[in-house]
Amino acid sequence: MNANTLDWLTIRRGSAPLLVSLPHTGTFIPAAYEKDFPSLWLARKDADWWIDKLYAFAADLDATIVHTAISRSIIDVNRDPGGVSLYPGQATTELCPTTTFDGEPLYCPGAEPDAGEIARRRAAYFDPYHAALAHEIGRLRDLHKTVVLYDCHSIRSVIPRLFDGELPQFNIGTNSGASCAAPLVTGIERLCDASGLSRVTNGRFKGGYITRQHGNPQAGVHAVQMELACRGYMREHPGPVSEAGWPSPYDPTFAAPIRETLRGVLEFCLDFATKN
């Protein structure tokens, strides 16, 4: 069933032992903040475009789906709220980003969020999102011995500031094996490899705060982050993008092959949870 707890936070409650997190598909920027951004396109540029459409089939599996409509440029619910870098020594963006992935300034000079504003955004958006995840995990654990938390992401295939070269199409993150049992990730790897597309596990993206905070395999909660390179499901021209051409429209026919692989991945996650 569906339960809208807040106007920006949507929870689809299912009874299967699978929780799907959609933390970066949101593009909503509250009106009070619009004046702070010289370009609303830049403020939405790094969204995980169309990932909610790509994984829409998760409802057919009776998965629980937690989704925020808030743009990651307002607050990134997949960053450590304490400001600790998830990837020490590598370029990344903050809890309340001040630049795009390409390093472009997001805010008008002097409009960057200060500590007080960051705290307000955390209380308004970050904390409720994680409270929803924790609540749904607890609810599902009351029903099942084992639950899989599957965190959905995507990113442009080429972003020199963040990584060298072209990103593999499937990027599986398990916090270097700490957030889930090995047989779960092995099964996901097998399905990704069978697609013929490129894949890496715990490469540039090892899993963000959601995976690291909520994954607890010893307590029956196995968390996996899947970061897709955009070219796998949308018509992407690698390299710099412009407002005139990004994002490219969602084409279900183009996305169909990778969507079938992802359906198999989620079905495997369900099978794993059911048998463990």
C-alpha positions in Angstrom: 0.0 0.0 0.0 1.0 3.6 -0.3 1.5 6.0 2.6 2.5 9.6 2.1 4.0 10.8 5.4 5.1 14.2 4.1 4.6 16.1 0.8 8.2 15.4 -0.2 8.6 11.9 1.3 6.8 9.0 -0.3 6.7 5.5 1.2 5.2 2.5 -0.6 4.8 -0.1 2.0 5.1 -3.7 0.9 5.3 -7.0 2.8 8.2 -8.6 0.9 11.6 -8.7 2.6 13.0 -6.0 0.2 13.4 -2.3 0.8 14.2 0.0 -2.1 15.7 3.4 -1.4 15.5 6.3 -3.9 17.6 9.1 -2.3 18.7 11.1 -5.4 15.9 11.1 -7.9 14.3 14.2 -6.4 14.4 17.5 -8.3 12.1 19.6 -6.0 13.7 22.8 -4.7 11.4 24.6 -2.2 10.5 28.1 -3.3 12.3 29.7 -0.4 15.6 28.5 -1.8 15.2 29.2 -5.5 16.6 32.7 -5.3 19.9 31.3 -3.8 20.7 29.3 -7.0 21.8 31.3 -10.1 20.8 28.3 -12.2 18.0 25.8 -11.2 19.3 23.5 -14.0 22.7 23.3 -12.3 20.9 22.7 -9.0 19.2 19.7 -10.6 22.0 18.6 -12.9 23.4 15.8 -10.7 20.1 14.1 -9.9 19.9 10.3 -10.5 17.8 10.9 -13.6 14.9 8.5 -14.3 16.0 5.9 -11.7 12.5 6.0 -10.2 11.0 5.1 -13.6 13.7 2.5 -14.2 12.9 0.7 -10.9 9.1 1.2 -11.1 8.7 -2.6 -11.3 9.8 -2.9 -7.7 6.2 -2.3 -6.7 5.2 -5.5 -8.6 7.6 -7.4 -6.3 5.8 -6.0 -3.2 8.9 -4.2 -2.2 8.8 -1.3 0.2 10.0 1.9 -1.6 11.2 5.0 0.2 11.6 8.1 -2.0 12.5 11.7 -1.4 11.4 14.4 -3.9 13.9 16.9 -2.5 16.9 17.7 -4.7 20.3 16.6 -3.5 21.4 20.2 -3.9 19.3 21.1 -0.9 20.6 18.2 1.2 22.2 14.9 0.2 20.6 12.1 2.3 23.4 9.8 1.3 26.3 11.8 3.0 27.6 11.5 6.5 25.8 14.2 8.5 28.9 14.7 10.6 30.8 15.9 7.6 33.1 12.9 7.5 34.2 12.1 3.9 33.0 8.8 2.6 35.9 8.7 0.2 38.9 10.3 1.9 41.4 11.8 -0.5 38.9 11.8 -3.4 36.7 14.6 -4.7 33.1 14.5 -3.5 30.3 16.8 -2.5 29.1 17.9 0.9 26.0 17.2 3.0 24.6 20.4 1.5 26.6 20.6 -1.7 28.0 23.9 -2.8 29.3 22.7 -6.2 28.1 20.3 -8.9 30.0 17.1 -9.5 32.0 19.1 -12.1 33.0 21.7 -9.6 30.6 24.5 -10.8 29.4 26.8 -8.0 25.8 26.1 -7.1 25.0 29.2 -5.0 25.0 32.9 -5.6 27.9 34.5 -3.7 27.1 34.8 0.0 24.0 32.5 -0.3 25.9 29.3 0.6 24.3 27.5 3.6 25.9 28.2 7.0 26.0 25.8 9.9 22.6 26.9 11.2 21.0 26.4 7.8 22.6 23.0 7.3 21.2 22.0 10.7 17.7 23.2 9.7 17.8 21.2 6.5 19.1 18.1 8.3 16.2 18.3 10.7 13.6 19.0 7.9 14.7 16.5 5.3 17.7 14.3 6.2 16.6 13.0 9.6 13.0 12.1 8.4 14.4 10.2 5.5 16.6 8.0 7.7 13.9 7.7 10.3 11.7 6.3 7.5 14.3 3.8 6.4 14.9 2.7 10.0 11.2 2.3 10.6 10.6 0.3 7.5 13.5 -1.9 8.2 12.2 -2.6 11.7 8.7 -3.3 10.3 10.0 -5.7 7.8 12.3 -7.4 10.3 9.1 -8.1 12.4 7.9 -10.0 9.4 11.1 -11.6 8.1 14.3 -13.0 9.6 16.3 -11.3 6.8 15.8 -8.1 4.8 17.7 -6.6 1.9 18.1 -2.9 1.6 18.8 -2.0 -2.0 19.9 1.6 -2.6 19.4 2.9 -6.1 21.7 5.4 -7.8 23.1 6.6 -11.1 25.7 9.0 -12.4 27.1 10.3 -15.7 29.6 7.9 -17.2 32.4 10.4 -17.5 33.1 13.0 -14.7 36.9 13.7 -14.6 36.7 15.5 -11.3 35.3 12.4 -9.6 37.0 9.5 -11.4 39.3 8.6 -14.2 38.0 7.4 -17.6 34.6 5.9 -18.1 32.7 4.3 -15.2 31.6 0.7 -15.5 27.9 0.3 -16.1 27.2 -1.6 -12.9 28.9 -0.3 -9.8 28.1 -2.4 -6.7 28.9 -1.1 -3.3 28.9 -3.1 -0.1 31.2 -1.0 2.1 34.0 -3.4 1.2 31.9 -6.4 2.2 30.8 -5.0 5.6 27.2 -4.2 4.7 26.0 -7.6 3.4 26.8 -11.3 3.2 29.1 -12.4 0.5 26.6 -14.8 -1.2 24.2 -11.9 -1.8 26.8 -9.8 -3.7 28.1 -12.8 -5.5 24.7 -13.5 -6.9 24.2 -9.9 -7.9 27.6 -9.9 -9.6 26.7 -13.0 -11.6 23.5 -11.4 -13.0 25.3 -8.2 -13.9 28.1 -10.1 -15.6 25.6 -12.2 -17.6 24.2 -9.0 -19.2 27.5 -8.4 -21.0 27.8 -4.9 -19.5 30.8 -3.8 -17.5 30.8 -4.2 -13.7 32.9 -3.5 -10.7 32.3 -4.2 -7.0 33.6 -1.8 -4.3 35.4 0.3 -6.9 35.1 4.1 -7.0 31.7 3.8 -5.2 31.7 1.5 -2.2 28.4 2.6 -0.9 27.3 5.8 0.7 25.9 6.7 4.1 22.7 4.8 3.6 24.5 1.5 2.9 27.0 2.0 5.7 24.5 3.3 8.3 21.7 0.8 7.8 23.5 -2.4 6.6 23.9 -4.8 9.5 24.1 -8.4 8.2 24.6 -9.7 11.8 21.2 -8.4 12.6 19.6 -9.7 9.4 19.8 -6.4 7.4 21.9 -6.7 4.2 22.5 -3.4 2.3 23.7 -3.0 -1.2 24.2 0.1 -3.3 23.8 0.0 -7.0 25.3 2.9 -8.9 24.5 2.7 -12.6 26.4 4.6 -15.3 23.7 6.6 -17.2 24.6 5.2 -20.6 23.3 1.8 -19.6 19.7 3.0 -19.5 19.5 6.4 -21.2 20.9 8.0 -24.3 24.0 9.7 -22.8 26.8 11.4 -24.7 29.8 11.0 -22.4 31.5 14.3 -21.5 30.3 17.7 -20.5 26.6 18.3 -20.6 24.5 21.4 -21.2 21.1 22.6 -20.3 20.0 22.1 -23.8 20.8 18.4 -23.8 20.7 17.1 -20.3 19.0 15.1 -19.1 18.0 13.2 -22.2 14.4 11.9 -22.1 13.6 8.6 -20.6 13.0 5.9 -23.2 11.5 2.7 -21.8 12.5 0.8 -25.0 16.1 1.9 -24.7 16.1 1.1 -21.0 14.4 -2.3 -21.3 17.6 -4.6 -21.5 19.1 -3.2 -18.3 15.7 -3.1 -16.6 15.4 -6.8 -17.2 18.8 -7.4 -15.6 17.8 -5.2 -12.6 14.5 -7.1 -12.2 16.6 -10.3 -12.0 18.8 -8.6 -9.4 15.9 -7.6 -7.2 14.2 -11.0 -7.6 17.5 -12.6 -6.5 17.6 -10.2 -3.5 14.1 -11.4 -2.6 15.1 -15.0 -3.0 18.2 -14.5 -0.8 16.2 -12.8 2.0 13.5 -15.6 1.8 16.1 -18.4 2.2 18.3 -16.8 4.9 
